Amino acid sequence: MAIDFSFPEETQHLIAKVREFCDSVVRPAEEKIGSAPDDREVLVSQIIRMRKAALEAGLWLPHMPEEYGGMGLGHVEMAAVSSEAAKTRFGPYALNAQAPDEGNMHTLLHWATPDQKERYLKPLCNGTSRSCFAMTEPDVAGSDPTLIQTHAVRDGDDWVINGHKWFISGAAGAKFAILIARTEVDPEIPQAANSAFIVDIPSEGWEIVRDIHTMSGGHNHCEIRIKDLRVPDSQMLGGPGQGHLLGQARLGPARLAHCMRWIGQAETALNLMVERAISRYAHGSMLAEKQGIQWLIADSTMELYQCKLMVLHAAYKIDRGEDFKSEVSMAKHFVANSLNRIIDRAIQVHGALGYSTDTPLAGMMTQARWARFADGADEVHQWRIAMRTIEAYTKTGSVTSAAGDLPL
Ligand SMILES: Cc1cc2nc3c(=O)[nH]c(=O)nc-3n(C[C@H](O)[C@H](O)[C@H](O)COP(=O)(O)OP(=O)(O)OC[C@H]3O[C@@H](n4cnc5c(N)ncnc54)[C@H](O)[C@@H]3O)c2cc1C
């Protein structure tokens, strides 16, 4: 039998190493950051400390090839590392495997010219620069990139770009952006209208208007005005009209990388739920002894199990070079929704304490909410999943290939 749900010994050691790193380095640093929430110096010094320690521990850049200073892990191994690291808030950041840099590194690795790799990818990998990815706009639906209005017009050796972006994560402090803009006037297909550009930050014509305040506070998701921004043609990433292709190629693995981190968060919430249930007494017994609470725990456990299976299977397909679109889409939808439900149930079991900021749950809830629409809204994934299922049935008389193409 070829199916094996265990990890090789070296991956198990790696998970244990990440866990030990998070316990001994990340959690103490998070406590220091939490005790001085408005002190930027504390934040920066603790991040540098965590990152130096990750480098020394050989846990730096798990997703990148060794020639870039990374650990060269495949997607299945990344699932193991990321879900463990994400049980802490700063774990993925300490390892330099956080969004949006992780996705941007993959994008540059596959699409950048040697010169672009030298100038932008290497510093990102070394941890000496940060980046952002600028696609979404306030005036048109982000779910449909064919509507993008930001446009680039050729002028000699340069492109002149005008437009408006928002929710650009990590924009303040980033050294460069991968910017998606319309370049093609009459493309063969609507998806071939956009191109990607690498924009140095700061640049004249690139203005951060504000850090958009969200239900979870300000987290460096910025609104950007772009006015007569000049970018040399050599800064185009990929070819003209390949912006959509590049975005899609980036988003598949990047969505799964989110799922890996969400699994870590969901497991943390379930751990907290059980801990509270076994320690809180009401109406003659502990909460854990009440069937109503057991249902919440059982539903969460079953969902966490499904999340892990889906993510591991999608990662396995990517590693084997198989078509993974459908599996990543289903995993992204399922894990995002499970994450929200599990955190919500954990809050319920905690009562008022869960609603307070004395536990991490309230913060996790406000973060988890965006998982259901960013990087592909629930309904868009459902639409695509349904289309693939209908197509599979009409072509083969069976839905099997759309349901993970498993040998059952
Ligand atoms: C925390 C956070 C960080 C982000 N970071 C970045 C970033 O770094 N870079 C970047 O470019 N963007 C970023 N975004 C933007 C994100 O990618 C968009 O929010 C997402 O693509 C959805 O676009 P929209 O918000 O314009 O929603 P819309 O496209 O307007 O969609 C709104 C809703 O309409 C519904 N809908 C849309 N299409 C369909 C359909 N076909 N069928 C049925 N219903 C539909 C869905 O319910 C959807 O939630 C971020 C967003 C958040 C919240």
The ligand as an SDF file (V2000), in Angstrom:
LIG
                    3D

 53 58  0  0  0  0  0  0  0  0999 V2000
   -6.3400   41.7300    5.6950 C   0  0  0  0  0  0  0  0  0  0  0  0
   -6.3170   41.8550    4.2030 C   0  0  0  0  0  0  0  0  0  0  0  0
   -5.1110   41.8440    3.5320 C   0  0  0  0  0  0  0  0  0  0  0  0
   -5.0770   41.9780    2.1410 C   0  0  0  0  0  0  0  0  0  0  0  0
   -3.8650   42.0540    1.5050 N   0  0  0  0  0  0  0  0  0  0  0  0
   -3.8190   42.3300    0.1780 C   0  0  0  0  0  0  0  0  0  0  0  0
   -2.5700   42.5530   -0.4800 C   0  0  0  0  0  0  0  0  0  0  0  0
   -1.5070   42.4840    0.1290 O   0  0  0  0  0  0  0  0  0  0  0  0
   -2.5850   42.8500   -1.8110 N   0  0  0  0  0  0  0  0  0  0  0  0
   -3.7420   42.9490   -2.5210 C   0  0  0  0  0  0  0  0  0  0  0  0
   -3.6730   43.2140   -3.7120 O   0  0  0  0  0  0  0  0  0  0  0  0
   -4.9470   42.7480   -1.9170 N   0  0  0  0  0  0  0  0  0  0  0  0
   -5.0130   42.4420   -0.5950 C   0  0  0  0  0  0  0  0  0  0  0  0
   -6.2290   42.2870    0.0350 N   0  0  0  0  0  0  0  0  0  0  0  0
   -7.4580   42.4090   -0.7380 C   0  0  0  0  0  0  0  0  0  0  0  0
   -8.1110   41.0640   -1.0040 C   0  0  0  0  0  0  0  0  0  0  0  0
   -7.3280   40.2940   -1.8600 O   0  0  0  0  0  0  0  0  0  0  0  0
   -9.5260   41.3590   -1.5430 C   0  0  0  0  0  0  0  0  0  0  0  0
  -10.2910   41.7610   -0.4350 O   0  0  0  0  0  0  0  0  0  0  0  0
  -10.1780   40.1780   -2.2330 C   0  0  0  0  0  0  0  0  0  0  0  0
   -9.5280   39.8870   -3.4440 O   0  0  0  0  0  0  0  0  0  0  0  0
  -11.6690   40.4720   -2.5270 C   0  0  0  0  0  0  0  0  0  0  0  0
  -11.8000   41.6600   -3.2550 O   0  0  0  0  0  0  0  0  0  0  0  0
  -12.7780   42.8240   -2.7320 P   0  0  0  0  0  0  0  0  0  0  0  0
  -12.4570   43.1080   -1.3200 O   0  0  0  0  0  0  0  0  0  0  0  0
  -12.7100   43.9330   -3.7110 O   0  0  0  0  0  0  0  0  0  0  0  0
  -14.2120   42.1710   -2.7360 O   0  0  0  0  0  0  0  0  0  0  0  0
  -15.1980   42.0340   -3.9960 P   0  0  0  0  0  0  0  0  0  0  0  0
  -14.4860   41.4890   -5.1670 O   0  0  0  0  0  0  0  0  0  0  0  0
  -15.9260   43.3080   -4.1350 O   0  0  0  0  0  0  0  0  0  0  0  0
  -16.1790   40.9320   -3.4570 O   0  0  0  0  0  0  0  0  0  0  0  0
  -17.0670   41.1890   -2.3590 C   0  0  0  0  0  0  0  0  0  0  0  0
  -17.9260   39.9700   -2.1450 C   0  0  0  0  0  0  0  0  0  0  0  0
  -18.7060   39.7350   -3.3040 O   0  0  0  0  0  0  0  0  0  0  0  0
  -18.9670   38.3670   -3.4190 C   0  0  0  0  0  0  0  0  0  0  0  0
  -18.5680   37.8940   -4.7650 N   0  0  0  0  0  0  0  0  0  0  0  0
  -17.5650   38.3330   -5.5470 C   0  0  0  0  0  0  0  0  0  0  0  0
  -17.5140   37.6440   -6.7100 N   0  0  0  0  0  0  0  0  0  0  0  0
  -18.5280   36.7500   -6.6450 C   0  0  0  0  0  0  0  0  0  0  0  0
  -19.0270   35.7340   -7.5300 C   0  0  0  0  0  0  0  0  0  0  0  0
  -18.4500   35.5130   -8.7190 N   0  0  0  0  0  0  0  0  0  0  0  0
  -20.0960   35.0030   -7.1180 N   0  0  0  0  0  0  0  0  0  0  0  0
  -20.6870   35.2060   -5.9260 C   0  0  0  0  0  0  0  0  0  0  0  0
  -20.2700   36.1490   -5.0550 N   0  0  0  0  0  0  0  0  0  0  0  0
  -19.2150   36.9110   -5.4120 C   0  0  0  0  0  0  0  0  0  0  0  0
  -18.1870   37.6540   -2.3050 C   0  0  0  0  0  0  0  0  0  0  0  0
  -19.0610   37.4230   -1.2100 O   0  0  0  0  0  0  0  0  0  0  0  0
  -17.1500   38.6730   -1.9340 C   0  0  0  0  0  0  0  0  0  0  0  0
  -16.6780   38.5340   -0.5880 O   0  0  0  0  0  0  0  0  0  0  0  0
   -6.2810   42.1100    1.4190 C   0  0  0  0  0  0  0  0  0  0  0  0
   -7.5030   42.0990    2.1040 C   0  0  0  0  0  0  0  0  0  0  0  0
   -7.5290   41.9760    3.4700 C   0  0  0  0  0  0  0  0  0  0  0  0
   -8.8430   42.0390    4.1950 C   0  0  0  0  0  0  0  0  0  0  0  0
  1  2  1  0
  2  3  1  0
  2 52  2  0
  3  4  2  0
  4  5  1  0
  4 50  1  0
  5  6  2  0
  6  7  1  0
  6 13  1  0
  7  8  2  0
  7  9  1  0
  9 10  1  0
 10 11  2  0
 10 12  1  0
 12 13  2  0
 13 14  1  0
 14 15  1  0
 14 50  1  0
 15 16  1  0
 16 17  1  0
 16 18  1  0
 18 19  1  0
 18 20  1  0
 20 21  1  0
 20 22  1  0
 22 23  1  0
 23 24  1  0
 24 25  2  0
 24 26  1  0
 24 27  1  0
 27 28  1  0
 28 29  2  0
 28 30  1  0
 28 31  1  0
 31 32  1  0
 32 33  1  0
 33 34  1  0
 33 48  1  0
 34 35  1  0
 35 36  1  0
 35 46  1  0
 36 37  1  0
 36 45  1  0
 37 38  2  0
 38 39  1  0
 39 40  1  0
 39 45  2  0
 40 41  1  0
 40 42  2  0
 42 43  1  0
 43 44  2  0
 44 45  1  0
 46 47  1  0
 46 48  1  0
 48 49  1  0
 50 51  2  0
 51 52  1  0
 52 53  1  0
M  END
$$$$
